[in-house]
Amino acid sequence: MERLIEGFRRFRASYFRDHGELFADLAQHGQSPHALIVSCCDSRVDPQLLFSTQPGDIFVIRNVANLVPPYDPSSGYHGTSAALEFGVRSLRVKNVVVLGHKHCGGVQALLQQTVRPTGEFIGPWMNIAWPARERAIAAGPPETHQTLCEKEVIRESVYNLRTFPWISEAEAKGEIRIHGWYFDVGRGELLAMNDHGGFDLI
């Protein structure tokens, strides 16, 4: 905890001091981010660091394996869906990005399952990606499954984004764009999903 406290003190003494006007403006006028990013909660993948953004630039949703669940307006708890609704309908972001990454622990755990996972929270959550797992296993030999599944998870989440009526309608009107990106942690490379579902180096 001391590292965190020391880190805050350095932030307060340097970054906050140098960007005081920005924080005052954000406090007075609120946020108006241009992009919403659904990212994995993996500590190696920090969207604000990766994209060199300032406070107020991006609205970030982080969860296990950067998953977007299908549209389901039931009475359950829907943290990711609620954040999507706020970002798209209230903040009116112009871009929604699903940011997956290499060496994803959630995907690795999913691939180790032989039946749909169970449990209190992680198992049911990772069930969202079960179709991605099945496609990855069918697409190549075992040594390729991890990377294939990580990319399939991005495709699945992009597909699920479009099941939200207010996202698909906004996209059809040209008010919002949807992107699938893949970050290679070891190489420091970023790939973007193209119109054919493949990934091209940015």
C-alpha positions in Angstrom: 0.0 0.0 0.0 2.9 2.3 0.6 3.8 2.1 -3.1 0.3 3.2 -4.0 0.4 6.1 -1.5 3.8 7.2 -2.7 2.6 7.0 -6.2 -0.3 9.3 -5.4 2.0 11.8 -3.8 4.2 11.9 -6.9 1.1 12.3 -9.1 -0.1 15.1 -6.9 3.2 16.9 -6.8 3.9 16.5 -10.6 1.2 15.5 -13.0 -1.7 17.1 -11.1 0.3 20.3 -10.6 1.2 20.5 -14.3 -2.3 19.7 -15.5 -4.3 21.6 -12.9 -6.4 23.5 -15.4 -7.4 20.2 -17.1 -8.6 18.7 -13.9 -10.4 21.9 -12.9 -12.2 21.9 -16.3 -13.2 18.3 -16.0 -14.5 18.9 -12.5 -16.5 21.9 -13.6 -17.8 20.7 -17.0 -17.8 16.9 -16.7 -16.4 14.4 -19.0 -16.8 14.1 -22.8 -14.6 11.1 -23.9 -14.4 10.4 -27.6 -14.0 6.6 -27.2 -15.2 3.8 -25.0 -12.8 0.9 -24.5 -13.8 -2.5 -23.2 -10.5 -3.9 -21.9 -9.3 -6.9 -19.9 -8.6 -6.2 -16.2 -5.1 -7.8 -16.7 -2.5 -5.6 -15.0 -0.3 -5.7 -18.1 -2.8 -3.9 -20.3 -3.5 -0.3 -19.4 -5.5 1.5 -22.1 -4.6 5.0 -20.9 -0.9 4.1 -21.0 -1.1 2.3 -24.3 -2.9 5.1 -26.1 -1.1 8.0 -24.4 -4.4 9.6 -23.3 -5.2 12.4 -20.9 -7.9 12.2 -18.2 -11.3 12.7 -19.9 -10.2 11.3 -23.2 -11.4 7.7 -23.0 -14.2 5.9 -21.0 -12.8 2.5 -19.9 -14.7 -0.7 -19.0 -12.4 -3.4 -17.6 -13.4 -7.0 -16.9 -12.1 -10.5 -17.2 -11.1 -11.3 -20.8 -12.6 -8.0 -22.2 -15.9 -9.7 -22.7 -19.2 -8.0 -23.8 -22.2 -10.0 -22.8 -25.2 -10.3 -25.2 -28.0 -7.7 -24.6 -30.1 -9.0 -21.7 -32.3 -6.4 -19.9 -33.2 -8.7 -17.1 -33.2 -8.0 -13.4 -29.6 -9.2 -12.8 -26.5 -7.2 -12.1 -25.0 -6.1 -15.4 -21.9 -4.0 -14.7 -20.5 -4.1 -18.3 -23.8 -3.5 -19.9 -24.6 -0.6 -17.6 -21.3 1.1 -18.4 -21.9 0.5 -22.1 -25.3 2.2 -21.8 -23.9 5.2 -19.9 -21.0 5.6 -22.4 -23.1 5.3 -25.5 -26.4 6.8 -24.5 -25.3 9.5 -22.0 -21.8 10.4 -23.0 -22.4 9.7 -26.7 -18.9 8.4 -27.5 -18.1 8.2 -31.2 -16.1 4.9 -31.0 -16.4 1.7 -29.1 -13.2 -0.5 -29.0 -12.9 -4.1 -27.7 -9.3 -4.4 -26.7 -8.1 -8.0 -26.3 -4.5 -9.1 -25.7 -2.0 -11.9 -26.0 -1.3 -14.1 -22.9 -4.8 -13.6 -21.5 -5.3 -15.6 -18.4 -9.1 -15.7 -18.7 -8.8 -17.3 -22.2 -6.1 -19.7 -21.0 -8.5 -20.9 -18.2 -11.3 -21.2 -20.7 -9.3 -23.4 -23.0 -8.4 -25.8 -20.1 -12.1 -26.6 -19.6 -13.6 -29.6 -21.3 -17.2 -28.7 -20.3 -18.8 -25.3 -19.9 -17.3 -23.8 -16.7 -19.3 -23.5 -13.5 -18.8 -21.7 -10.2 -19.9 -18.5 -8.5 -18.7 -15.8 -10.8 -15.8 -16.4 -13.2 -17.2 -19.7 -14.7 -20.6 -18.2 -15.7 -18.9 -15.0 -16.9 -16.4 -17.0 -19.1 -19.4 -18.9 -20.6 -20.0 -15.8 -22.7 -16.8 -16.8 -24.6 -17.6 -20.5 -25.0 -18.5 -20.1 -28.7 -15.2 -18.4 -29.3 -13.4 -21.3 -27.6 -15.2 -23.8 -29.9 -14.3 -21.9 -33.0 -10.6 -21.6 -31.9 -10.2 -25.3 -31.2 -11.8 -26.1 -34.6 -9.6 -23.7 -36.5 -6.1 -25.0 -35.8 -3.7 -27.2 -33.8 -3.4 -27.0 -30.0 -0.3 -24.8 -30.0 -2.4 -22.1 -31.8 -5.5 -22.3 -29.7 -4.5 -19.5 -27.2 -3.9 -16.8 -29.8 -6.8 -18.0 -31.9 -9.2 -17.9 -29.0 -8.0 -14.5 -27.8 -8.9 -13.1 -31.2 -12.2 -15.1 -31.3 -13.1 -13.5 -28.0 -12.7 -10.1 -29.6 -15.0 -11.2 -32.5 -17.5 -12.5 -30.1 -17.6 -9.3 -28.1 -17.9 -7.2 -31.2 -20.8 -9.4 -32.3 -22.4 -9.0 -28.9 -22.1 -5.2 -29.0 -24.4 -5.2 -32.0 -27.1 -7.1 -30.0 -27.6 -3.9 -28.0 -30.3 -2.1 -30.0 -29.1 1.4 -29.2 -25.6 0.5 -30.3 -26.7 -1.2 -33.6 -29.0 1.7 -34.3 -26.3 4.3 -33.6 -23.9 2.4 -35.8 -26.4 2.2 -38.7 -26.9 6.0 -38.5 -23.1 6.5 -38.6 -23.1 8.0 -35.1 -20.7 5.4 -33.7 -18.0 3.1 -35.0 -17.1 -0.3 -33.5 -13.5 -1.6 -33.5 -11.8 -4.8 -32.4 -8.1 -4.4 -31.4 -5.5 -6.9 -30.2 -2.4 -6.0 -28.2 0.7 -8.2 -28.2 2.1 -7.6 -24.7 5.6 -9.0 -25.5 6.1 -7.3 -28.8 4.3 -4.0 -28.1 2.2 -4.4 -31.3 -1.4 -3.5 -31.9 -3.6 -5.2 -34.5 -7.0 -4.1 -35.7 -9.8 -6.4 -36.9 -10.7 -5.8 -40.5 -14.0 -6.1 -42.3 -13.3 -9.8 -43.0 -12.7 -10.7 -39.3 -8.9 -10.9 -39.8 -6.4 -8.8 -37.9 -4.0 -6.3 -39.5 -1.0 -4.6 -37.8 -1.6 -1.0 -37.1 
